[in-house]
Amino acid sequence: MTGTGNPPLTGDLALAAERVSALVHGQEALGVAYSGGVDSSVLLALTARALGTDRVCAIIGVSPSLPRSELAAALEVSAALGVRTVALPTHEGDRTEYRANGPDRCYHCKYELFERISADLAARERLTAIAYGENADDTRRPDRPGARAAAQFSVLRPLAAAGIDKALVRRLAHALALPNADKPAAPCLASRIPHFTEVTPEKLAQVEGAEEALRKLGFHDLRIRHHGDVARIELPSGDIARAMAPRLRERIRTAVREHGFRFVTVDLAGIQSGAFTLPLVSVR
């Protein structure tokens, strides 16, 4: 393995790596559905350790729902791991069900990705299997409909199958010296749009531009929820007070309004994972 090297793992980290290795053993060419997030990055690193970088291919779906900054960061990580990456255009925005933005939106997005991998890449890359980065905690969450699409295409989920939860993923990321070990969760841009409100390229671009503007102001973990004329900013609790400082507050307001929002608010509840979806789904 090149790039970050092959740092030794010990204790439960070594056992976790061995379980993943056993789950992908024998695959001649494995495609990893890769987003650049810590889960898929750890999966990519562990499978490259198990099979060799020449037998693993990272596949990242590229569409208006993926911020350009996220794509660039993802490519840096896979390059550091020495794994070849294929940027695969996806067209979930052409799917009526995806644009309708029900609680199952992620299902239609993942279906599009796995279908395109199966149709466009599997034969060309001679892939014997596809894997993705669902972890053991994800299997207990009701707001992960993408898992259903993965099952339909027989996509492997080595982290979940090995019992690797989010905490262990983070520990593995640090032990493997991954560049994004401390990267906050970064759901796709469509997650910023309330359910049953249409997802459009214009709205995605608004959110992407406004969030990038706030990153330039020093906010790195954030969401901007799109409520028509209103941009609702979610920040970690420690950043809320800083955002309220008079001079910075005005810079935030100006920066966000430049991307087409009329009103700008800060949500006092802070960042809320699954805020739109969880109230609408029941436990699987």
Secondary structure as GFF3:
##gff-version 3
##sequence-region A 1 284
A	DSSP	alpha_helix	11	24	.	.	.	ID=ss1
A	DSSP	beta_strand	30	33	.	.	.	ID=ss2
A	DSSP	alpha_helix	38	51	.	.	.	ID=ss3
A	DSSP	three_ten_helix	53	55	.	.	.	ID=ss4
A	DSSP	beta_strand	56	62	.	.	.	ID=ss5
A	DSSP	alpha_helix	68	81	.	.	.	ID=ss6
A	DSSP	beta_strand	84	89	.	.	.	ID=ss7
A	DSSP	three_ten_helix	92	94	.	.	.	ID=ss8
A	DSSP	alpha_helix	96	100	.	.	.	ID=ss9
A	DSSP	alpha_helix	105	116	.	.	.	ID=ss10
A	DSSP	pi_helix	117	121	.	.	.	ID=ss11
A	DSSP	beta_strand	129	132	.	.	.	ID=ss12
A	DSSP	three_ten_helix	138	140	.	.	.	ID=ss13
A	DSSP	alpha_helix	146	152	.	.	.	ID=ss14
A	DSSP	alpha_helix	158	161	.	.	.	ID=ss15
A	DSSP	alpha_helix	166	175	.	.	.	ID=ss16
A	DSSP	three_ten_helix	189	192	.	.	.	ID=ss17
A	DSSP	alpha_helix	201	216	.	.	.	ID=ss18
A	DSSP	beta_strand	223	227	.	.	.	ID=ss19
A	DSSP	beta_strand	230	234	.	.	.	ID=ss20
A	DSSP	alpha_helix	237	243	.	.	.	ID=ss21
A	DSSP	alpha_helix	246	257	.	.	.	ID=ss22
A	DSSP	beta_strand	263	266	.	.	.	ID=ss23
A	DSSP	three_ten_helix	278	280	.	.	.	ID=ss24
###
